[in-house]
Amino acid sequence: MRPLWKGSVSFGLVNIPVRLFAATEKKNVRFRYLHEPCRTPVEYRKVCPTCNKEIAMEEIVRGYEYEKGRFVIIDESDFARIPAETSRTIAIVDFVRDEEVDPLYYDRSYYLAPGETGEKAFQLLMQSMAEAGLVAIIRIVLRSRQALGVLRVYRDSLALETMFYPDEVRPTSELPQWNRDLKMQESELEMARQLIANLTAPFSPDKYTDEYRAALLEIIDGKIKGEEVFIASSPEKGEVIDLAEALKASVEATRRGASKKAAGDKKKKTGAGAR
């Protein structure tokens, strides 16, 4: 794996060189839209509906829609007024117990590995956290954005989970209302308990597979083997002219032109002598 980020973990007065790697990857089956009659991939262009023309990237500015149809423009000088987030440090803010962090806050997962000269300090931090049974709340700057995160021991290394900020988690009060005061019969509760007990098993992630993706890939593979394949046509871009052939043709054309001119001059002289 290639590191996405290089920096250090700030642990008190100790800075531990580390490298950050993506821990997960999406394996969704991706499709492209084709124009059905010719099977050509559809292009997506940036078009201004007012000017009715395609626009270049340099003509595009950022606008914040504060009301429906009303925008304020934010340009580079506005961004320059914000303190730059260029830190390459994972700053440990607090140590907390893992069960105190609601999984709802988790966003994306990464692995951490020690950088050069950082192996001993990295191992010290990892072992100390494991023995204390704690995780670290951290701040990190990724892609020019300050993110909140959790640093925790994962198997034989450290994992970093970026987190949503509290104001990014929607409250349950926004959910549709329902009657939460319904009384359950004891017999119903006992049956539910038995069902849960029957389905209880140790967590083994290897037994869970994306059956939909597997079935879809099987269909795709069958179509490929059955040669139900369409070659995308390319838009006409005009005739491609070979330079050497063009030069050769030009020489031949000028040679023929010169021969015709010489023949014409000879004919004129012959005609003039006859008179």
N, C-alpha and C positions, 0 to 999 in steps of 0.2 A: 504493500500500500504506500501511496505517496502522502506525505504530511500536508495537511491543509493550512497549517499555522505553526509557527515556531515562536517560542517565548520562554517565559519562566513562571513558576509558581512562587508567589511571595508568601513565605511561611515565617512570620516574625521577622527576624533580621536575616533569614536565610532565603536566597533565591535559587530555585532548582530549575535548571534548563530542561525544558520539555518540548515534545512535539505532539501535535494534535492530529488525530486521524478520524475519519468518518466511521462510526461503528455500525451503521445500517445502510441499506440501499433498497430503493423501491424496485420491485420486479413486476410492475404492472405491464400488461401487453399493450403497447402503444400502436395506435392506428393513425394513418394520414387520410385526409379526405381527398377523393379523386372525382373528377368530372366524369359522370357515368358514360356518356357517349364515346369519349376518346381515352378514358382511363388516365388522364393527365393529372398529376398532383395540383391541387388548388393553391394558389398563392394568396397570401394575406398582406395587404398593403395599408400603409397609413394614409388615409384620405380625409381631406377637410370637406365636410358636406356643404359649407358655405361657399368656399372658393371652387368646389367641384373639381379638385385636382389632387394628385398624389403629392405628398409633401416630404421634404428631406428632413433628416434627424436634426440638423442645425436650425430648423425653423420651429422646433418643438420646445415649449417651456413648461415648467411645472406649475400647475394650478391647484389650489386647495378650495374645494366646493363647500363653503360654510353654510350656504343655503341652496335650495334647488335652483340651478341655473346661474348662481352668483359665485364668482371665483375671486381669489386674490392670487397674484403671481408671486412666486418665491424664486428668486434668482440666485446665482452663485455668491453674490455679495451678502445676501441674507444668511446663507449657510456659513460664510466665513466669520460671521459674528458669534457663532456658537463655538464654545471651547472645543478644540480638535481632540478627537478620541483616537490617539495613535499608540496608546500603551500596548506593549507586548507582554503584559504581566497579568497572570491570573491571581487576583488578590483575594486571599481568604478573609472573609468578613467575620464568620462565626462558625463554631462547631456545634452541631445539634444531633439529636438521635434520628435515625432514618425514619422511624415510624411517625415522627412529628411532621414530616413533609408529605402532604397529600399528593398522590400521583397525578392528580388533575393538573398540577402546575407544570409537569414535565412537558418539554417540547421535542428537542432533538438530542440524539445520543452520539457521543464521541468517545474514542479511546485516547488515553494519554500514555506516552512512552518517554523515558528519560532521554534528554539530549546528551551531547558530549560532555563529559566530566560530571554529569548529574546523577549517575546511577546510585551511588551510595546514599545521597540525600533523598533521592526518590524512594528508595527502599525503606529508609528510615521513616519517612512520612507515611508510607503505605502501611508498614507494620504497626506504627503507633496508632493510626486510625482504626485498624482492624482490632487491636487489643482493647481500645476504648469503646468500640462499638459505635463510633460516631461518623457522621458525614460532614463535609465542609460546605457552607454556603459561600459562593464565590462571585466575583464580578470579572467579566472578560469582555474585551472589545473584539467582535467578529464582524467582518464586512462593514466596518465603519459604524457599527451600532453597539452600544453598551448593552450587554446581556447579563441577566441574573442566572445563576446556575448552582448545581450541586456536584461536588466532587466526592466520589465514594469508591471504596475498594470493590473491584469486580474481578473475581477469579485470581489470576496472577498479575493483575495490573490495576490501573485506576481508570474509572469511567467518569466522564463529565456529561451531565445532562443540563442543557440549557432550559430555562424555565420561563413561564409567562409571569409578568408582573401582576400583583393582586388586582389592579384595575383592568387587566385584560381578561380576567376570568368572570364570566357572566354569573350573576347571582341566581339562585334557584327560584327566587321570587318572581322572575320573569316567565317561569313556566306556566302553562295553563293550569287553572285551579281545579282540584278534584276533592272529593270527600275523603279526608285523611282520618276521619273518626269512625270508620267502619269497624264493627266488632267481628272478630274471627271466632268461629266455633273451635273448641279444643280438639275435636276430631279432625277438623280441617288442618289445624296446625300440626297435629301428630303425623298426618299423611305427608305434609310438606317436609317435615323433619326427616321422615323415612326416605323420601325421594332424594333429598339432599345427601343423606348418608350413603345411599346406593350409588350416587354419582361422584362421591368424594374419592379422589386419588391423588398421589403425589404429582406435582407439576413436572411434566416432561415435554418441553417445547418441541422436541423432534417428532412427536406423534401428530402435531397439527400441521396440515398442509393446505395450500390454497387450491381446493378442488376445482373451483371455477377456472382459474388460470390454467391448470393442467388440462382440463377438458378443451379449453379454447385453443391451446397450443397443439393439442392432438388434431383438432379440426384443421388448423392451419397447415400442419405437417402433412395431413392427408391430401389437402388441396395441392400442395407443392409436389408430392409424389404422383398425384393424378394429373399433373401438368395443367391444372386450372390456374395458369399464371398469365398475367398480362404485362407486357413490356410498356412502360410509360413512354408516351411519345413526347418529343421535345418540340417546343415552339420553333417555327421557321425563323432562322436568323440570317437568311440570305445565303447565296452561294459562297463557299469558302474557296478562294483563289490561291493556288500554289504560286509562290513568287517566281521560282525558277521557270515554271511553265509559262507564266505571264511574260517574263523577259524573253523567252525563246519565241513566243508568238509575236511579240513586238518586233524582234529582229527580222523574223520572216516577213512580217507585214511591211516593214520599211524596205526590205530587200525587193519585195514585189513592186512596191511603189517606185523604187529607183529604177527597176527594169522597165516598167511601163513608161516612165518619164524619158528614159534613154531611147526607147523605141519610138516614142512620139517625136522627140527631137530629130531622130534620124529620118523619120517620115517627112517632117517639115522641110529638112534640107533637100531631100530627094525631090520633093514637089517643087521647091524653089528652083533647082537646077533645070528641071524640065521646061520651065517657062523661059 
